[in-house]
């Protein structure tokens, strides 16, 4: 595993807006009890104070629940039959994880990687997940893998091999995982590849310099380097994968990934801003 800074255990919640919303809901219900006859008739006068207390208690519990959802987490996995040793992420230099993202367990993030809000990189089932240098994991992306170990034996069918090492998910260098895309192991994505918005890569190996256009689904295939996958395509057989078109000078998205990488490296290197309180 590469050297890197240790992951923080828990990132602070962002609950100010939720608190304000819960307060407004509470005040609206109380006003309804007081001012609207049809609503007030449901609650006799001698019970109004009890109802308000119950509402306050209920809304407080809801606030606690919502606040827990608004917490990013960067930390270790839990001990299970398929992951008998607890592992924590290793994070490279100049890499930034947004406070609302999650990175868990057996994960290595290279240098200058940006993990955006609501992204989830979970190395708590399949191990190991590798995300290479200058790659980006955008909003709502999920990176996860099937179990690679159970009991006393390895599950090689749920692994990919790169340079003699085995991984649940291997993401190369300068890879863009665009908004809401999913890479689910066993899977490999080669260098300089763009995985478009809401695309799916599952039990699939992708070569270098590939463009997967938005909404495309690839399941159980290998895609050669220098190909593109048209938007909304469903590729489930090797014959379909082999027939994918080659990227030529006329292909309009051939340089798309380079621009996305340039932008996200700057996000990665920027210091984490302080949230604005309202």
Backbone as a ProteinNet text record, in pm:
[ID]
protein_1_A
[PRIMARY]
XXXXXXXXXXXXXXXXXXXXXXXXXXXXXXXXXXXXXXXXXXXXXXXXXXXXXXXXXXXXXXXXXXXXXXXXXXXXXXXXXXXXXXXXXXXXXXXXXXXXXXXXXXXXXXXXXXXXXXXXXXXXXXXXXXXXXXXXXXXXXXXXXXXXXXXXXXXXXXXXXXXXXXXXXXXXXXXXXXXXXXXXXXXXXXXXXXXXXXXXXXXXXXXXXXXXXXXXXXXXXXXXXXXXXXXXXXXXXXXXXXXXXXXXXXXXXXXXXXXXXXXXXXXXXXXXXXXXXX
[TERTIARY]
84.7	0	88.9	51.8	137	137.3	244.3	251.9	154.3	99.8	6.3	-33.7	-107.8	-150.5	-267.9	-280.3	-392.3	-524.5	-630.4	-762.4	-816	-886.9	-956.8	-1069.6	-1104.2	-1204.2	-1345.6	-1374.9	-1511.8	-1511.6	-1591.7	-1601.5	-1725.2	-1719.6	-1827.3	-1956.8	-2073.3	-2201.4	-2230.6	-2317.9	-2363.1	-2514.8	-2559.5	-2700.9	-2772.7	-2708.2	-2772.9	-2900.4	-2894.4	-3012.7	-3124	-3088.8	-3189.3	-3256.8	-3178	-3235.9	-3338.4	-3304.6	-3398.4	-3525.1	-3508.9	-3625.5	-3714.6	-3654	-3732.7	-3807.1	-3742.3	-3807.9	-3927.6	-3913	-4025	-4141.6	-4110.3	-4217.2	-4290.1	-4214.5	-4274.3	-4363.1	-4313.6	-4392.7	-4519.2	-4509.2	-4627.3	-4735.2	-4695.5	-4794.4	-4858	-4776.7	-4831.8	-4927.5	-4893.3	-4983.1	-5113.1	-5103.8	-5225.6	-5318.1	-5260.7	-5341.9	-5410.3	-5338.5	-5391.9	-5494.3	-5472.5	-5550.8	-5654.5	-5642.3	-5735.5	-5834.1	-5962.4	-6063.9	-6067.7	-6061.3	-6070.8	-5954.6	-5837.3	-5720.7	-5728.2	-5775	-5780.3	-5881	-5985.8	-6089.3	-6036.5	-5924.2	-5865.6	-5798.1	-5766.9	-5693.9	-5767.4	-5841.5	-5906.5	-5805.7	-5856.1	-5768.4	-5678.6	-5734.7	-5655.3	-5544.7	-5547.8	-5443.5	-5341	-5363.7	-5275.9	-5130.9	-5110	-4973	-4903.7	-4980.8	-4923.4	-4886.6	-4976.5	-4950	-4824.5	-4812.2	-4694.6	-4566.1	-4573.2	-4454	-4416.1	-4520.8	-4493.4	-4435.1	-4489.4	-4436.3	-4291.1	-4264.4	-4127.1	-4031.3	-4074.5	-3990.9	-3968.7	-4077.4	-4067.7	-3976.3	-3994.1	-3912.7	-3766.6	-3742.8	-3605.2	-3536.8	-3611.8	-3556.1	-3530.9	-3623.7	-3603.2	-3478.6	-3458.5	-3341.5	-3213.1	-3212.3	-3094	-3069.7	-3179.1	-3165.2	-3113.8	-3169	-3125.4	-2980.4	-2942.7	-2805.4	-2706.2	-2743.4	-2654.2	-2633	-2736	-2723.2	-2630.2	-2615.4	-2534.6	-2392.8	-2339.9	-2204.1	-2122.2	-2007.5	-1915.5	-1833.6	-1780.7	-1702.8	-1583.1	-1466.9	-1345	-1281.2	-1285.9	-1237.2	-1233.7	-1211.2	-1187.4	-1313.4	-1291.3	-1399.1	-1432.1	-1530.3	-1563.1	-1521.1	-1498.9	-1455.5	-1573.6	-1560	-1665.3	-1601	-1686.3	-1633	-1563.3	-1603.9	-1543	-1433.3	-1416.1	-1303.9	-1256.6	-1179.6	-1142.9	-1048.4	-977.3	-890	-946.9	-949.8	-1000.3	-894.9	-938.9	-847	-899.8	-807.2	-841.8	-785.7	-847.4	-798.4	-658.4	-585.9	-457.2	-474.9	-438.2	-471.2	-342	-326.2	-205.1	-198.6	-84.1	-61.9	-148.8	-189.1	-268.6	-399.7	-453.1	-583.4	-686.3	-803.6	-907.3	-1035.6	-1089.8	-1218.3	-1317.6	-1424.7	-1524.9	-1586.9	-1623.1	-1680.9	-1808.1	-1876.3	-1998	-1974.4	-1850.2	-1817.6	-1780.8	-1782.2	-1745	-1636.7	-1532.1	-1425.1	-1398.1	-1423.6	-1425.7	-1339.9	-1258.1	-1195.2	-1073.3	-1064.5	-946.8	-942.3	-901.2	-900.9	-768.7	-711.2	-596.7	-634.7	-619.5	-637.7	-499.5	-470	-340.2	-325.6	-231.1	-206.9	-297.4	-336.1	-418	-551	-610	-742.6	-846.5	-958.1	-1069.5	-1189.4	-1244.7	-1366.4	-1475.3	-1578.2	-1678	-1790.1	-1877	-1988.4	-2075.1	-2118.2	-2210.6	-2148.6	-2019.9	-1952.8	-1928.2	-1928	-1907	-1806.8	-1692.5	-1590.3	-1577.2	-1632.6	-1643.6	-1559.4	-1447.8	-1364.7	-1389.8	-1516.7	-1552.5	-1610	-1611.4	-1657.6	-1553.6	-1541.9	-1432.9	-1307.4	-1194.3	-1068.4	-965.8	-892.5	-865.5	-921.2	-954.8	-995.3	-881.5	-840.1	-730.4	-782.5	-757.2	-790.6	-662.3	-621.6	-489.1	-473.8	-351.6	-316.4	-398.5	-437.4	-505.6	-640.9	-698	-833.4	-934.7	-1060.6	-1165.3	-1288.9	-1354	-1475.4	-1582.6	-1669.3	-1759.4	-1885.6	-1972.7	-2090.3	-2176.3	-2208.7	-2300.3	-2241.9	-2113.9	-2050	-2042	-2058.7	-2041.8	-1931.9	-1831.8	-1727.7	-1731.7	-1756.8	-1775.4	-1740.1	-1730.1	-1697	-1758.2	-1781.1	-1826.3	-1717.8	-1757.8	-1661.5	-1551.8	-1429.8	-1315.1	-1256.4	-1316.5	-1268.4	-1387.3	-1392.7	-1500.4	-1446.9	-1463.2	-1414.9	-1265.1	-1221.1	-1077.6	-1026.5	-1104.1	-1058.5	-1087.5	-1002.2	-1013.2	-1115.1	-1176	-1273.3	-1215.7	-1130.4	-1061.6	-1156	-1274.5	-1369.2	-1421.2	-1398.4	-1443	-1326.9	-1216.6	-1097.6	-1051.3	-977.4	-904.7	-757	-671.6	-527	-462.1	-380.1	-306.9	-162.3	-69.1	73.8	103.7	37.3	63.5	-5.5	-81.9	-154.1	-304.6	-375.2	-518.3	-598.1	-706.5	-791.4	-938	-1019.7	-1164.1	-1201	-1150.7	-1169.2	-1036.4	-996.5	-874.8	-912.3	-891.4	-912.5	-774.9	-741.2	-607.4	-584.2	-477.9	-443.2	-524.9	-555.8	-625.2	-757.2	-832	-964.9	-1070.4	-1173.5	-1286.6	-1408.1	-1459.5	-1586.1	-1690.2	-1768.1	-1859.1	-1982.2	-2059.3	-2169.9	-2259.6	-2279.9	-2372.8	-2333.7	-2212.2	-2169.3	-2136.8	-2132.6	-2102.9	-1997.5	-1897.3	-1799.5	-1805.3	-1852.5	-1872.7	-1786.5	-1702.3	-1609.5	-1673.7	-1605.4	-1472.2	-1470.4	-1380.6	-1376.5	-1240.5	-1200.9	-1078.6	-1109.8	-1061.5	-1075.3	-935.3	-894.4	-758.5	-733.1	-606.9	-565.1	-636.8	-654	-703.8	-840.3	-923.9	-1058	-1163.7	-1269.3	-1383.3	-1504.2	-1559.9	-1681.8	-1794	-1886.1	-1985.2	-2092.2	-2170	-2275.3	-2372.6	-2398.9	-2494.3	-2456.7	-2332.6	-2286.1	-2259.4	-2261.3	-2235.7	-2125.1	-2026.4	-1921.1	-1923.7	-1959.5	-1974.1	-1914.7	-1827.5	-1760.1	-1698.8	-1631.8	-1584.1	-1444.5	-1364.9	-1232.9	-1229.5	-1193.2	-1189.5	-1044	-1009	-871.9	-839.8	-726.2	-684.1	-750.9	-763.3	-813.6	-949.1	-1038.1	-1174.2	-1270.6	-1374.3	-1481.8	-1610.9	-1665.5	-1796.5	-1896.2	-1980.1	-2073.7	-2185	-2255.2	-2354.6	-2459.3	-2488.9	-2596.8	-2562.6	-2441.6	-2404.2	-2383.9	-2413	-2399.2	-2310.5	-2208.6	-2118.1	-2112.3	-2146.9	-2156.7	-2086.1	-1983	-1919.4	-1840.8	-1775.6	-1702.4	-1564.8	-1483.3	-1355.5	-1357.6	-1323.1	-1325.1	-1181.6	-1145.6	-1009.7	-980.9	-853.6	-813.1	-853.4	-878.5	-905.8	-1043.6	-1138.3	-1275	-1367.7	-1487	-1590.1	-1719.4	-1797.8	-1923.8	-2035.7	-2118	-2222.4	-2318.6	-2372.6	-2464.7	-2580.8	-2617	-2731.8	-2713.9	-2595.4	-2571.9	-2572.7	-2615.4	-2605.8	-2517.6	-2400	-2300.3	-2286.9	-2335.1	-2335.9	-2267.5	-2225.1	-2154	-2019.2	-1923.7	-1791.2	-1795.3	-1884.7	-1897.9	-1940.3	-2031.7	-2073.8	-1958.3	-1881	-1767	-1661.4	-1636.1	-1535.1	-1578.4	-1708.9	-1759.8	-1770.8	-1732.5	-1742.7	-1653.1	-1698	-1620.1	-1491.1	-1393.1	-1265.2	-1274.9	-1197.3	-1190.2	-1098.3	-1151.8	-1075.3	-1064.6	-993.6	-980.5	-1114.3	-1211.1	-1342.8	-1436.2	-1396.9	-1484.8	-1492.3	-1612	-1622.3	-1577.1	-1574.9	-1539.3	-1399.7	-1315.2	-1184.8	-1097	-1117.6	-1036.7	-1115.3	-1233.4	-1318	-1249.7	-1191	-1136.5	-1022.8	-941	-827.6	-875.1	-983.4	-1037.1	-1095.1	-1163.7	-1222	-1111.8	-1004.7	-892.2	-830.1	-810.3	-748.5	-829.5	-961.5	-1048.2	-1040	-1048.1	-1057	-924.9	-812.7	-685.5	-683.5	-739	-744.6	-835.9	-947.2	-1032	-953.7	-876	-801.7	-698.8	-631.7	-523.7	-572.8	-697.6	-750.4	-771.6	-747.6	-778.4	-927.6	-965.6	-1107.4	-1165.1	-1265	-1320	-1400.4	-1416	-1498.2	-1642.4	-1734.4	-1876.5	-1929.6	-2023.5	-2086.1	-2205.3	-2209.1	-2322.7	-2429.4	-2554.3	-2665.5	-2766.2
-118.2	0	124.1	226.5	342.7	422.5	498.3	582.9	699.1	742.6	855.8	896.7	1004.1	1051.7	968	948.3	869.6	941.9	863.6	922.1	972.1	1086.5	1128.2	1031.3	1014	913.5	959.1	1084.6	1129.1	1275.6	1314.6	1453.2	1517.3	1646.9	1709.2	1719.1	1708.7	1721	1863.2	1877.9	2008.2	2011	2064.7	2049.2	2181.7	2293.8	2423.1	2439.8	2406.7	2422.2	2328.1	2206.1	2110.6	2159.5	2219.2	2271.3	2379.2	2468.4	2575.3	2517.5	2417.8	2357.6	2288	2213.5	2145.8	2246	2358	2460.6	2518.6	2546	2601	2503.4	2373.5	2273.5	2272	2274.7	2271.7	2392.6	2514	2634.8	2634.5	2579.5	2574.3	2484.9	2368.4	2278.5	2341	2405.8	2469.9	2582.8	2659	2766.3	2709.2	2594.6	2531.7	2491.6	2437.3	2398.9	2521.3	2633.5	2753.1	2828.6	2841.2	2935.1	2872.1	2746.2	2689.4	2597.1	2631.6	2555.8	2408.2	2379.1	2239.6	2157.8	2217.3	2149.4	2142.4	2255.5	2260.8	2162.7	2131.7	2040.7	1899.3	1869.8	1737.7	1724.1	1838.5	1837.4	1924.2	1867	1945	2033.1	2149.1	2249.9	2193.9	2107.7	2058.3	1963.5	1923.3	1832.4	1903.1	2033.7	2101.7	2103.2	2129.1	2135.7	2000.3	1892.6	1758.6	1730.6	1769.5	1749.2	1824.1	1949.8	2028.3	1964.8	1913.1	1848.4	1724	1646.7	1527.9	1564.9	1672.6	1718.2	1762.6	1836.3	1883.1	1765.6	1664.6	1546.7	1472.7	1454.8	1382.5	1454.1	1587.3	1662.2	1667.1	1666	1662.3	1531.9	1421.8	1292.7	1289.8	1348.7	1355.3	1436.2	1545.9	1629.3	1550.9	1473.1	1391.1	1292.8	1228.1	1131.6	1195.6	1312.6	1381.1	1425.2	1473.8	1519.8	1406	1285.8	1171.9	1140.9	1168.7	1145.9	1246.9	1363.1	1469.1	1468.8	1351	1336.1	1257.1	1312	1233.6	1145.8	1037	945.1	897	911.1	856.1	773.7	641.8	561	413.8	332.5	189.9	110.3	-9.5	-106.4	-171.3	-258.2	-337.1	-481.6	-554.5	-693.4	-782.9	-862.2	-953.4	-1083.9	-1179.7	-1306.1	-1287.7	-1185.1	-1161.8	-1055.5	-989.7	-899.2	-916.7	-1022.6	-1055.8	-955.7	-876.2	-773.7	-635.9	-549.7	-413.8	-332.5	-263.5	-183.3	-41.7	53.2	194.1	249.7	355.3	413.7	472.3	471.7	540.4	649.3	770.7	886.8	955.6	976.1	1036.5	1186.7	1241.8	1385.2	1466.3	1583.5	1677.6	1615.5	1526.2	1465.7	1524.3	1556	1618	1537.6	1505.9	1436.5	1535.7	1561.5	1656.8	1606	1696.9	1653.3	1570.5	1574.9	1495.3	1369.1	1331.4	1207.3	1098.8	973.4	860.5	776.6	748.6	660.2	563.9	434.9	338.6	217.2	176	44.7	35.9	-74.3	-110.9	-31.5	94.4	188.3	262.3	277	365.2	472.8	597.4	711.3	766.2	781.7	833.2	981.2	1043.1	1185.8	1267.6	1385.4	1481.4	1420.5	1343.9	1285.4	1373.4	1397.3	1471.3	1379.2	1370.1	1293.8	1394.2	1403.5	1509.8	1475.9	1573.4	1548.6	1430.4	1353.5	1240.6	1122.4	1126.3	1009.6	906	778.4	669.3	570.5	557.4	460.7	363.5	243.3	149.8	24.9	21.5	-97.6	-183.5	-208.3	-284.4	-421.9	-458	-591.1	-652.9	-598.1	-639	-560.8	-628.8	-560.9	-599.7	-514.6	-377.5	-286.5	-159.4	-61	38.3	56.3	147.8	254.4	381.1	493.4	570.8	577.7	627.5	777.6	821.5	962.7	1047.1	1165	1266.6	1219.7	1118.9	1075.9	1152.6	1146.6	1216.1	1129.9	1142.1	1066.9	1171.8	1193.3	1307.9	1279.1	1378.5	1375.8	1251.8	1180.5	1067.8	941.3	938	817.7	709.5	583.9	469.2	379.7	351.7	254.2	148.5	23.7	-84.7	-215	-322.9	-450.9	-568	-676.6	-800.6	-854.8	-936.8	-990.7	-1069.1	-1047.1	-1115.1	-1221.5	-1237.7	-1333.8	-1380.1	-1507.7	-1558.3	-1674.1	-1659.4	-1765	-1780.7	-1896.2	-1923.2	-1927	-1875.8	-1885.8	-1757.8	-1735.9	-1621.8	-1652.6	-1548	-1562.4	-1494.8	-1565	-1501.9	-1456.4	-1515.4	-1474.2	-1332.3	-1280	-1143.7	-1045.3	-1080.6	-995.1	-967.9	-859.3	-831.5	-822.9	-852.4	-850.6	-743.4	-660.9	-554.6	-558.7	-576.7	-581.3	-681.4	-795.7	-902.3	-888.4	-781.1	-761.2	-774.2	-820.8	-843.1	-732.5	-695.8	-587.3	-624.9	-564.3	-568.2	-470.7	-347.3	-243.5	-173.2	-159.6	-85.7	27.1	151	270.2	328.3	346	391.3	538.9	591.1	731.8	815.4	937.9	1036.7	981.5	919.5	866.9	958.8	988.1	1066.6	975.7	969.6	901.5	1011.2	1035.5	1149.6	1123.3	1227.2	1229.7	1105.5	1042.2	929.3	804.6	797.5	672.2	569.5	442.9	334	241.3	212.6	110.1	5.6	-113.1	-217.9	-337.5	-374.2	-483.6	-620.5	-711.8	-697	-606	-507.3	-412.6	-345.3	-312.2	-236.3	-128.7	-8.1	104.2	157.2	155	192.4	342.1	378.7	518.3	604.6	732.7	835.3	799.5	739.3	697.2	784.3	810.3	888.9	797.4	790.7	714.2	815	819.3	926.2	919.4	1024.6	1038.8	921.2	861.3	750.9	626.5	614.3	490.9	383.8	257.2	144.9	57.3	25.6	-69.3	-178.6	-302.7	-412.3	-539.3	-604.4	-726.6	-705.5	-591.1	-547.5	-488.7	-505.1	-444.5	-348.3	-223.9	-117.2	-81.9	-65.2	-30.5	116.5	161	300.2	385.8	514.1	612.3	569.5	529.7	491.1	600.2	624.5	716.6	637.1	633.8	572	685.7	699.2	811.8	793.4	902.7	897.9	787.8	719.5	621.5	486	467.1	336.5	234.9	108.1	0.1	-108.7	-147	-253.4	-359	-483	-591.9	-715	-758.5	-885.2	-888.3	-774.6	-769.7	-705.8	-710.8	-640.7	-545.7	-418.8	-315.4	-276.9	-285.3	-254.6	-105.4	-71.8	68.6	144.4	274.7	360.5	344.2	291.1	275.9	373.3	392.3	465.7	386	411.1	340.3	443.1	431.9	532.4	544.7	662.9	691.1	592.6	548.5	459.9	319.3	286.2	150.3	51.4	-71	-180.4	-287.3	-306.6	-398.5	-515.8	-634.6	-751	-872.4	-864.5	-976.2	-926.9	-1018.9	-980	-939.1	-998.9	-959.6	-813.9	-771.2	-630.5	-539.5	-583.4	-502.6	-491.4	-600.9	-599.3	-511.5	-491.9	-412.5	-263.5	-224	-82.1	1.4	120.6	202.7	256.4	278.2	334.6	487.2	543.3	689	740.7	829.9	889.5	1040.3	1106.4	1251.9	1322.8	1255.7	1317.1	1297.1	1214.2	1187	1311.1	1364.3	1494.6	1495	1377.7	1374.8	1319.9	1317.2	1252.8	1325.5	1456.3	1533.1	1572.4	1517	1555.2	1527.9	1410.1	1372.9	1464.1	1508.5	1594.7	1722	1781.8	1902.3	1875.8	1761	1725.4	1701.7	1636.6	1612	1743.9	1835.4	1964.3	2037.2	2038.3	2105.7	2039.2	1906.4	1835.2	1828.7	1838.7	1849.6	1978	2084.8	2210	2196.7	2123.5	2096.2	2017.6	1921.2	1837	1917.2	2008.2	2081.7	2200.5	2241.7	2356.3	2318.9	2411.1	2382.5	2370.9	2290.8	2274.8	2406.3	2464.9	2593.4	2576.6	2687.2	2688.4	2714.7	2631.8	2647.1	2781.6	2838.3	2965.3	2936.7	2999.2	2984.1	3085.4	3040.5	3131.2	3134.1
0	0	0	-76.3	-85.3	44.8	63.7	180.4	165.2	274.3	268	406.8	413.2	543.6	592.2	723.7	776.4	757.7	748.9	731.7	864.9	864.6	985.5	1014.6	1140.1	1174.7	1144.4	1172.8	1155.5	1120.4	1022.3	981.5	1043.4	1074.5	1150.4	1071.5	1139.3	1071.9	1030.6	931.3	886	904	1018	1052.1	1067.8	1040.2	1061.3	981.6	853	770	814.4	853.6	899.6	1027.2	1115.6	1239.1	1209.3	1117.6	1081.4	1019.6	933	869.2	971.9	1061.2	1164.1	1251.3	1284.5	1366.4	1294.4	1164.7	1087.9	1082.1	1065.2	1063.1	1196.3	1304.1	1437.8	1460.8	1424.9	1445.7	1360.1	1238.1	1149.9	1209.4	1262.9	1321.8	1445.1	1528.4	1647.6	1611.2	1507	1462.3	1409.1	1340.6	1290.2	1403.1	1509.7	1625.6	1685.2	1685.3	1753.5	1670.5	1539.8	1460.4	1367.3	1333.6	1235.5	1305.9	1302.2	1376.5	1338.9	1210.3	1167.8	1224.6	1226.5	1280.7	1433	1493.9	1639.1	1695.5	1618.5	1667.9	1689.1	1623.5	1642.5	1777.8	1840	1965.9	2068.1	2162.7	2267	2339.6	2391.5	2449.9	2558.5	2644	2754.5	2711.2	2580.7	2531.8	2442.7	2415.8	2321.4	2369.6	2498.2	2547.4	2535.5	2560.2	2546.1	2401.2	2309.5	2167	2124.2	2171.6	2134.1	2187	2309.7	2365.3	2284.7	2244.4	2163.7	2028.2	1969.6	1841.6	1855.6	1962.7	1983.7	2000.1	2075.3	2095.9	1965	1887.3	1760.4	1662.6	1653.8	1559.9	1603.1	1731.9	1780.4	1740.5	1754.2	1713.1	1562.8	1484.6	1340.7	1307.1	1381.8	1359.2	1382.1	1488.8	1517.1	1403.1	1355.6	1246.4	1119.7	1084.8	963.6	976.3	1093.4	1111.5	1091.4	1131.8	1112.8	965.6	884.8	741.5	676.7	739.8	682.5	739.4	757.1	809	708	668.2	589.8	682.9	629.1	713.8	634.6	693.6	637	747.1	734.9	845.6	813.8	915.4	895.2	865.2	815.1	795.8	929	928.2	1047	1023	1129.6	1119.5	1086	980.3	935.9	889.3	851.4	800.5	666.4	589.8	459.7	465.1	579.5	601.1	745.1	771.1	909.3	974.9	894.5	952.6	920	1020.3	1002.1	926.7	821.7	741.6	728.6	715.7	702.7	572	518.7	393.7	407.8	296.1	284.9	179.5	216.1	133.6	90.8	-39.6	-93.1	-70.6	-102.8	-85.2	-181	-133.4	-214.4	-261.8	-182.6	-211.7	-116.4	-168.8	-84.7	-92.1	24	36.5	94.5	23.3	71.9	201.3	294	422	411	297.4	282.2	199.8	179.5	108.9	209.8	163	247.5	180.2	255.5	210.4	325.2	302.1	411.8	377.4	474.1	468	379.1	306.6	228.8	98	110.4	-2.1	-4.5	-122.2	-141.4	-241.7	-201.3	-290.8	-323.3	-451.4	-491.9	-464.5	-530.2	-512.1	-603.7	-554.2	-629.8	-674.4	-586.4	-610.6	-542.6	-609.9	-549.8	-537.7	-414.6	-388.2	-351.4	-433.3	-424.8	-325.4	-297	-204	-246.6	-147.9	-165.1	-239	-264.8	-323	-214.1	-254.3	-159.3	-217.1	-149.2	-188	-71.6	-87.6	24.6	1	71.9	69.5	191.6	221.8	341.7	310.1	183.3	142.2	49.7	-70.7	-157.6	-124.1	-120.1	-90.2	-197.2	-248.7	-212.2	-321.8	-289.8	-390.1	-408.2	-531.9	-564.2	-659.3	-626.1	-714.7	-738.7	-865.1	-899.6	-893.9	-918.9	-911.5	-1009.1	-961.6	-1042.8	-1096.6	-1033.6	-1069.9	-986.3	-1025.9	-951.3	-939.5	-824.1	-791.2	-764.2	-860.3	-855.2	-773.3	-767.5	-681	-705.4	-596.8	-605.3	-662.5	-688.6	-743	-635.2	-676.8	-587.5	-642.6	-557.6	-590.5	-480.9	-520.3	-422.8	-491.8	-417.2	-478.5	-405.7	-479.2	-418.4	-325.9	-230.9	-134.7	-207.4	-163.8	-223.4	-131.4	-14.8	83.7	166.4	197.2	283.5	366.1	498.2	586.2	576.2	525.9	517.5	374.4	279.1	140.9	62.3	-36.9	-126.5	-235.4	-291.6	-400.5	-524.9	-599.2	-712.9	-823.1	-830.7	-934.5	-912.7	-791.6	-760.5	-755.2	-820.9	-820.2	-963.3	-977.8	-1101.6	-1066.5	-1163.7	-1139.6	-1224.4	-1158.9	-1227.3	-1178.3	-1270	-1236.6	-1125.4	-1131.5	-1036.8	-902.6	-882.7	-758.1	-782.6	-680	-693	-624.2	-688.1	-638.8	-654.8	-572.3	-595.7	-706.5	-692.5	-794.8	-814.7	-939.5	-971.9	-1066.7	-1021.9	-1104	-1131.9	-1257.5	-1293.3	-1268.5	-1328.5	-1316.4	-1414.7	-1369.6	-1454.9	-1509.3	-1420.6	-1454.3	-1395.3	-1472.9	-1424.1	-1407.7	-1285.2	-1258	-1240.6	-1345.1	-1346.2	-1260.3	-1239.4	-1145	-1154.3	-1037.7	-1020.2	-1098.7	-1146.5	-1209.3	-1102	-1142	-1048.8	-1108.8	-1028.7	-1064.6	-954.7	-989.8	-889	-924.1	-828.8	-853.1	-853.5	-922.2	-976.2	-1099.9	-1099	-1210.5	-1217.4	-1340.3	-1365.1	-1466.7	-1438.6	-1531.5	-1558.2	-1685.1	-1720.9	-1715.8	-1737.4	-1729.3	-1833.5	-1798.1	-1890.9	-1949.1	-1866.4	-1910.5	-1845	-1919.4	-1870.6	-1856.8	-1735.1	-1708.9	-1689.5	-1783.3	-1788.8	-1681.5	-1676.2	-1576.8	-1582.2	-1465.8	-1448.4	-1529.2	-1565.1	-1630.6	-1524.2	-1567	-1477.9	-1536.3	-1452.7	-1488	-1381.6	-1422	-1326.6	-1386.3	-1311.1	-1357.4	-1495.5	-1508.9	-1640	-1627.9	-1732.9	-1739.9	-1858.6	-1828.6	-1928	-1954.8	-2081.2	-2116.6	-2093.4	-2147.6	-2135.5	-2243.9	-2213.4	-2311.5	-2369.7	-2280.3	-2319.9	-2274.9	-2352.3	-2313.8	-2302.8	-2182.8	-2160	-2148.6	-2246.4	-2248.7	-2144.5	-2110.4	-2001.7	-2020.8	-1910.5	-1908	-1964.3	-2014	-2069.6	-1957.6	-1987.8	-1889.1	-1948.6	-1872.7	-1916.8	-1809.1	-1845.7	-1748.6	-1805	-1736.4	-1769.8	-1898.4	-1935.1	-2062	-2041.5	-2148.1	-2152.6	-2271.7	-2243.9	-2348.3	-2380.4	-2507.1	-2549.5	-2534.7	-2526	-2517.6	-2643.7	-2624.9	-2739	-2800.1	-2725.5	-2774.9	-2702.9	-2757.2	-2684.2	-2683	-2577.4	-2557	-2571.4	-2674.3	-2696.3	-2578.5	-2562.8	-2453.2	-2452.5	-2332.2	-2306.3	-2361.5	-2411.8	-2460.7	-2344.6	-2373.5	-2277.4	-2340.9	-2284.1	-2339.9	-2244	-2286	-2197.5	-2257.9	-2382.9	-2443.8	-2495.4	-2503.1	-2550.7	-2697	-2772.7	-2913.5	-2925.2	-2838.3	-2839.3	-2798.5	-2699.3	-2654.8	-2765.3	-2834.8	-2941.4	-3058.7	-3075	-3186.7	-3154.6	-3034.1	-2998.2	-3089.4	-3125.7	-3220	-3159.4	-3246.9	-3205.6	-3199.6	-3108	-3097.5	-3208.1	-3289	-3398.9	-3376.7	-3466.2	-3456.7	-3471.9	-3532.6	-3553.2	-3434.7	-3338.7	-3224.5	-3135	-3110.8	-3041.9	-2896.3	-2831	-2688.8	-2664	-2765.5	-2748.4	-2646.7	-2629.4	-2534.3	-2409	-2392.9	-2279.3	-2145.8	-2131.7	-2001.5	-1958.3	-2051.9	-2015.9	-1947.4	-1999.6	-1937.5	-1800.2	-1784.9	-1654.5	-1551.4	-1591.9	-1501.4	-1457.2	-1550.8	-1517.6	-1410.7	-1424.5	-1328	-1190.8	-1189.2	-1061.2	-986.8	-1056.4	-985.8	-902.8	-957.9	-881.4	-760.1	-774.1	-657.7	-552.6	-596.5	-503.5	-425.3	-491.4	-427.6	-345.8	-366.2	-291.1	-144.8	-52.7	88.3	109.8	207.9	236.7	287.9	221.2	267.7	394.8	464.6	586	544.8	596.3	562.6	612	537.7	575.2	665.9	779.6	871.5	835.1	834.3	802.1	914.9
[MASK]
++++++++++++++++++++++++++++++++++++++++++++++++++++++++++++++++++++++++++++++++++++++++++++++++++++++++++++++++++++++++++++++++++++++++++++++++++++++++++++++++++++++++++++++++++++++++++++++++++++++++++++++++++++++++++++++++++++++++++++++++++++++++++++++++++++++++++++++++++++++

